[in-house]
Amino acid sequence: MTDEYDPEVNVLPMIAAIRCFGESITEPKGKAVPGDFRITFGRLLVCCADGMHMDSLNGTLKRAAGKSNDSPYKGANKLITFKGKMLMFPAHKDVIIRLLKDKVPSEEDCAKARTALSDGKQYGVKDAAKALKEAGLSTANILGK
């Protein structure tokens, strides 16, 4: 066992949050196609706040979108898309992050997903639902807020 940080460890928990709490696309909307999920950066930040700080979330977003130098998700392998290189709150709270339909994890995989250790704990979608409720936000599949 090693203490080295694995940049891959937060990818599934992040896309699980998009899948579980983002808007499910049933009809084409801009570049989104049926089967995609969309969420605003502000909503995703609330979902991931316990397990990932904004800098780790940004690193995970860049990796999953193929925007980091060491990302295995470049080109056709990207999991998500969003405008820009790095997102900051509150300036980019309304930027839409789109999880591509052929990269959407199963509900079972979402339930198993856990973040890297943060404050001695790992976090998953149940923790994200709790964070949304504590912020007074819906846990439904919606784009923002």
C-alpha angles and dihedrals in degrees: 000000000000135000092220114123114247108211090203096062097083097044098085095043090051095049089043088058090050090049095047101040106021129091114278110224114225098162129032112278115180106304092344117103131194109288095034122113123215131196135168119246090241093056092044090050090056091048093051100035096105096049102030133033117218093265093053091045089052091050090049092047091050091048095048091047093050091244098122122082095240097041117132088201101076124139114344090004096065115123099199141017132211137156117261135021102261129017123215129191128264096008094059100029091122097048109122120233114200123204107208116239097236090052098051111126121228120258087250092054090047091053091052097045115114131179126234114277111291118178088348094304138092120223134210142174094293088058089048090053089051091050091051092050092048089053089052092249131135121258090210123115098270136141100240146357 
